[in-house]
Amino acid sequence: MSQFVKAVLFDLDGTLIDTAADFVRIIGKMSGENNWQAPAESDIREQVSSGASAMVKLMLHHNEQSTVSDEELLKFRQQFLDDYEADICVDSCVFGELEEVLTTLEQKGVPWGIVTNKPRYLAEQLLKTMQLDARCAVLVCPEDVSRSKPDPEPMYLALEKLGIPRGGASCVLYVGDHIRDIDAGNAAGMPTILAAYGYIPPEDQKSLKQWGASYITDTPEQLNKLLLSSGKFEYL
């Protein structure tokens, strides 16, 4: 029997939008400015979900700069964020096949939204630059809640903004590429989909089934098929 779905929520980086190339570009720029060697693209991608500090630390450690002071680390992090904000979408794009998912949901009158740990000022700018802001029914960021994912509070806020009671969480799908996404969705009572194509370090790949997601998709194409043509979901 198909499951009725009233809304679909996504994590942002590594799930709905492939933003890694812009982070790779910025780390490369900063490395060049300091006459350093940039880390491998694959290594940077694995750190995206851990945030700006993790990517900056990767750059520093890669160039044997692990003894920098906390003040210097904060300076590098701020430069990273400033550079990203100034040129937020040079190479970022919606993951392949997911544009069809968004368009189909919109045609069916099913709202889709984003629950992310990305700061609001960056998330809003990225969505606006990609012309997704007017299409996104709800955006929940860390500034909107007292406890971010993996706590379910952001998920409950998204439900509230969509006008769906907490008791209706089982009719809202949440898609994410990090264990905190799956934990937050599960805690809120939502069916969860692991985007295993996202920014997941190799050491975590072997334990994905243990994360407890309702479904696991290895590629954006598999996610497209699961949502649109598998027969598992029926949209209200």
Protein Blocks (a to p, Z undefined) as FASTA:
>chain_A
ZZddfbdcddfehilpccklmmmmmmmmmmmmnopacddfklmmmmmmnojklmmmmmmm
mnopambcfklmmmmmmmmmmmmmmmmblmgccdehklmmmmmmmmnopacddddfbdfk
lmmmmmmmnopmmmpmbdcdfklpmbdcfbfklmmmmmmmnopafklmmmpccddfbfkl
mmmmmmnopacdddfkbccdfklmmmmmmnopabdcfbfklmmmmmmmnopaccZZ
